[in-house]
């Protein structure tokens, strides 16, 4: 029994281009040709192709298929590597599914920062942007604390600051800063590292400071920045007076 390239590909559940690719890589031997020049594949070619497809389906890289198919020790090592990669991939997929479930349940934006899904619907676009940035600047222990802060923050003043126009009057800015300061002060008491986060940074202090300042000027308008700065000064003064 002999088959053409297309017939061989159909039998193996693959494509003609894939068969040709395996020839180019030297994984599949070239068959004899008929008098008219057409390839003539036989059972050994089909079996070899099916073996290659099996290894590929298991996740063995094409670059290793040849060695894996001929060396039992190499095959064992390769399969263990593939298994470890699959285990890690499954873990990432399970984490992604869990995050998606939380996002859907909380009706949060799809791009809510990882770990903040529960509070995602309450985060403004600016706050979400800053948290994304913090996830690259602070260590995991710090992010756990930030999640606690954000998750339990029910102070309505935050929503008012989110809506604050750039041309807000002086009295409005001052009042918002005074209302925000107590909750900021409490965070400083509950999480002392916020006063001096140097040991919690994953980048240098100067680089982190410059990055945060630039980002804040990009995502908050001038009135919001002034309120946040005033509230921070007031909060630190409250804690200093304790």
N, C-alpha and C positions, 0 to 999 in steps of 0.2 A: 504494500500500500504506500502510495506517495501522495504528498500534498503540495499545493502551491503556497506561496507566502501568505496569501489572504486566508486560505483554508486552514493553515497552521495557526495563524493568529486567532481565527474564530474558535478553533478547537480549544485553544489555551485561554480563551476569554480575555484577549488583549488586542492590540492593534498592529497593523503592518509597520507603522513607524516605530513602535516599541521593539518589534522583532529586529528591525534594521539597526536600531540603536544598540541592542545587545550584540549584534554582529560587530559593530564598530568598536565596542568596548572589549571584544574578545571573549565575551561570556558564552556566546552561542556559536558553535562551529558552523562554517559555511557548508551548505550541502552541495552535492553534485548537481550538475545542470543537464537538462535534456538536450537532445540534438538541436532544438530550436532556441536554446539559450535560457529557458525558464528554469528556475530553481526547483529542485525535487527533494522535498523534505521527507524524512522517514521517521519511524517510531522513536529512534534514539534522539532525534532532534525535538520531537514533541515532549518526550520525557524530560530532556534537559531544560526545555523552556518552562515546563510545569514546575520543575525544581527551583529554577530561578525565580519564578513568580511566587512560589511559596516563601522563599527567603525574603523577598521584597515585601510581601504582605506581612511578614513578621516584624518588619522594620529594619532589616539588615541593610546598611548602605550599599549601593551598587559597587562602590570601590572595594568592598570586602566580600562580595558575593562569591567571587571565584575562589578565594582562600577558604571561606566557610564551607563551600561545597566539597572541598577535597581534604580538609584537615579537621579532624574531630576536636582537637584541643583548641584550635583557632575558633571553631564553631561555638564551643562552650563559652569561651571568653567573649565572643561577639554577642551571643545571646544574653549573657549576663549584663553587658553594657546596654543593650537594647532594653532589657527588662527594667534596669535602673532608670533609664530615660523615660520609659512608659510610666513607671511609678510616679516620677516627678511630674509628668504631664497630667496624669490622672488627678494628682493632688491639686495642680493649678486649675484644672477644669472644675473640680469639686468646689474649690474656693470661689471660682467665678460664678458657678451656679448658685451658691449660697448668697453671694453678693447681689446677683440679679434678683433672687427671690426677695431679699430685703428691700431693694430699690423699688420693686413692683408693689410690695406690701406697703411701703412708706410713701409711695407715689412721689419719689424723689427723682431729680434729674438723672439721666443715664450716666453723665460724667461726674457724678458726685465722688469726691475723693475717697479712696479705699479706707474702710473702717469708720466712715462718717455717714454711712447710708441711712441710719435711723434718723439722723437729724438733717438729712439732705434737703428735705422740702422746706426747711426753715432757713437754710443758708442763702444769703444773697449771692449774686454772681461774683461780686468783689471778694466776699469772705471765702467762697469756694476756691477762687483763684489763689488766694493767699495760703489756704490750707494745702492745696496742691504743691505750692512752693515750699512750705514748711516740711512737707514729707521728704523733701530732698535735702533739707538743711539741718534737721534735728534728728536725734536718734530715736529708736523705737519706743524707749521708755517715755520719752517726752511726748511722743504722739499719743500714747495711751492716756496720759494726763490731759492732753488737748481734747481728746475724744470725750473724756469725762466732762470737761468744761463745756464743750459745745452741746453735748447731749442733754445736760441738765440746765442749760441756760434758757430760762423762760422770761427774762426781763424784756418787756415790750419796748424799752428804749432802743434796743438794737434795730428793730424794724423801723423806728422813726429816723434813726441815723441813716439807714439804707435809703430812705426816701428823701433825705435832706438835699435841697437844691444847692448848687454851687454859690448862689447869691443870697443864701440865708442870712438874716439879720443877726447882729451881734448878740442880742438878748436870747434868741433861739439857740445860738451856738453855745452860749454860756450855760443856759439851763440844761441842755442835753449833756454837756460835759459833767455838770454837777450831779446829774441823775445817773450817769454811767459810772462815775468814779467809785461808788461803794461796791459794786459787783466786781470791778477790777481789783480793788483793794482786797476783797475776800479771796480772789484767785491768788493774789500774791501771798496771802497768809497760808492758804491751803497748799500751794505749790511754790515753796520758797525759791526753787531754781529759776523761776521766772524773773527774779530780780537780777540774777547773774547767770545766764544760761551757757556760759563758756564751755563747761564740761559736757554739755549736752549737744554740742554742735558737731556735725559731720564734715563741715568745712571750716576754714579759718574764720576767726571773729571778724576781721576787717572785710573779708569777702562776703560773709553772711550779712553783715550790717549794710554794706553797699547794695547787695542784691535785694534785701528787704525794703530798704528806703526807695530804691528805684521802682520796685514793684508796687509799693503803696501809692506812689505818685501816679502810677499808671492806672490803677483800678479805683482809687477814691478821688472824689472831687475836692477842691480846696477847702470847702466848708467842712466836709467830713474829716479831712486830715486834721484840721484845727481842733475839732471836737475830740478826736481820738488823742491828739497830743495833750490837750488840756486835761482830759480825763486821766491820762496816764500820770501826769505830774501830780494831780490831786490825789490819786490812789497811792502813789509812793509816799506822799506826805502823810496820808492817813496811817499807813503801816509804820512809818518812822515814829509816829506819835504813840503807838501802842505801848 
